[in-house]
């Protein structure tokens, strides 16, 4: 990646990028094919996916969104241990919708 950018090679590589409509997703970071040049990520290659591939991509995006939801969930303090712990009940419910 560094070589592609420092030498302006315009290389096609898999990278994690924030999507803005590519693959039907917006505002989420996903691993997608993109072109790296001296400007960094020049463009995302929006491949035509089969219906099955698109379903798998959307499932992955849903899992990423569920993880983000877990990170944003309110924290509870376990008084016995004095350690902040996530309220897993809400997080578990969020994950169940994708199974």
C-alpha positions as CSV (number, residue, x, y, z in Angstrom):
1,X,0.0,0.0,0.0
2,X,2.7,2.4,0.9
3,X,4.6,1.6,-2.3
4,X,1.5,2.1,-4.4
5,X,1.0,5.6,-2.9
6,X,4.6,6.7,-2.6
7,X,5.4,5.6,-6.2
8,X,2.0,6.7,-7.7
9,X,1.5,3.2,-9.1
10,X,-2.3,3.4,-9.3
11,X,-2.6,-0.2,-7.9
12,X,-5.8,-2.0,-7.5
13,X,-5.8,-3.3,-3.9
14,X,-8.4,-4.4,-1.3
15,X,-8.7,-1.6,1.3
16,X,-11.1,-0.6,4.0
17,X,-13.0,2.5,2.8
18,X,-16.0,4.5,4.0
19,X,-18.6,3.8,1.4
20,X,-20.8,6.5,-0.1
21,X,-23.3,4.6,-2.2
22,X,-20.9,2.0,-3.5
23,X,-22.3,-1.5,-3.3
24,X,-25.6,0.0,-2.1
25,X,-24.0,1.0,1.3
26,X,-23.4,4.5,2.7
27,X,-21.5,5.7,5.8
28,X,-19.9,2.4,6.7
29,X,-16.3,1.2,6.4
30,X,-15.9,-2.0,4.5
31,X,-13.2,-3.8,2.7
32,X,-13.6,-3.2,-1.0
33,X,-11.4,-3.1,-4.1
34,X,-9.9,0.4,-4.7
35,X,-7.2,2.2,-6.6
36,X,-4.3,3.6,-4.6
37,X,-2.2,6.4,-6.0
38,X,-0.1,9.3,-4.7
39,X,-3.4,10.9,-3.5
40,X,-4.1,7.8,-1.4
41,X,-7.4,6.1,-2.2
42,X,-8.3,7.4,-5.6
43,X,-11.5,5.5,-6.2
44,X,-13.5,2.6,-5.2
45,X,-14.1,-0.1,-7.8
46,X,-17.9,-0.8,-7.6
47,X,-18.0,-4.3,-8.9
48,X,-21.2,-5.9,-10.2
49,X,-22.0,-8.6,-7.7
50,X,-24.2,-11.6,-8.2
51,X,-27.4,-11.7,-6.1
52,X,-25.7,-14.2,-3.7
53,X,-22.5,-12.1,-3.5
54,X,-24.6,-9.0,-2.8
55,X,-26.6,-10.8,-0.1
56,X,-23.3,-11.9,1.6
57,X,-21.9,-8.3,1.3
58,X,-25.1,-6.9,3.0
59,X,-24.9,-9.6,5.7
60,X,-21.3,-8.4,6.4
61,X,-22.3,-4.8,6.4
62,X,-25.1,-5.7,8.9
63,X,-22.5,-7.4,11.1
64,X,-20.3,-4.3,11.0
65,X,-23.3,-2.1,11.9
66,X,-24.2,-4.5,14.8
67,X,-20.6,-4.2,16.1
68,X,-20.8,-0.4,15.9
69,X,-24.0,-0.6,17.8
70,X,-22.3,-2.6,20.5
71,X,-19.5,-0.1,20.8
72,X,-22.1,2.7,21.1
73,X,-24.3,0.9,23.6
74,X,-24.5,2.4,27.1
75,X,-22.1,0.9,29.6
76,X,-23.1,-0.4,33.0
77,X,-20.9,-0.5,36.0
78,X,-20.6,-3.9,37.7
79,X,-20.6,-2.9,41.3
80,X,-19.1,-6.2,42.4
81,X,-16.0,-5.7,40.2
82,X,-16.0,-2.0,39.7
83,X,-15.3,-2.6,36.0
84,X,-17.3,-1.0,33.2
85,X,-19.1,-3.7,31.3
86,X,-21.2,-3.4,28.2
87,X,-24.9,-4.2,28.5
88,X,-24.8,-7.4,26.6
89,X,-28.5,-7.9,26.5
90,X,-29.0,-5.1,23.9
91,X,-25.9,-6.1,22.0
92,X,-26.9,-9.7,21.9
93,X,-30.3,-8.8,20.5
94,X,-28.7,-6.6,17.8
95,X,-26.5,-9.5,16.7
96,X,-29.4,-12.0,16.7
97,X,-31.2,-10.2,13.9
98,X,-28.4,-11.1,11.5
99,X,-28.4,-14.8,12.2
